[in-house]
Amino acid sequence: MAAQKRRVMPTMDDFFIRQLKFGVIQTSRQSGKVTIGLYFLVYLATVGTFWWS
């Protein structure tokens, strides 16, 4: 059981890392849009917390 788990995990990690790298490349291509989106989300969260407190 443990051996099987050890064999499965690296492939999952590799897949995750590959997806992560792909995501980073995609975001760096559209970094402008992404940064604006992140700032907007942070702004919304801040306004929301002030509003609800």
N, C-alpha and C positions, 0 to 999 in steps of 0.2 A: 504493500500500500504506500509506504513512505517512498520507496524507490520510484513507483509510478508517478507520485506527486512531484518528485524531484525532476523527473523527465519532462513532465508537462509544463512546469512553471517557466523554464527558460524560454520556451517557444512563445508563451503568453507575454513574457517580458519583452522579447524581441519585437513581437507584434505591436505592443504598446509603445515601445521606443520608436519604432518605424512610424506609427501614426502620429506620435508627438513631433518627430522631426518634420513630417509632412505638414502638420498643422502650423509649425513655426515658419516653414517656408511660405505657406499660403498667407499667413498673417503678415509676414514681412513684405510680401508683394502688395498687400492692401493695407499697409501699416497706418496710413492716414485715416481711413474709414474706421479701422479697429480702435485706434487711439481715441477718436471722437466718440465712438460707441462706449468705450470703457469710461471715459470722463462723464458721459451722459448718465451711465448707470450709477456711478459713484454719486453724482449730483442728485439723481432721483432718490438714492438710498439716504443721503444726508437730509434732503428736504423731507422725505418720508419719516425719518426718525424724529426730526424736530416737530413735524406736524402731529405725530401720534403721542409725543411725550407730554 
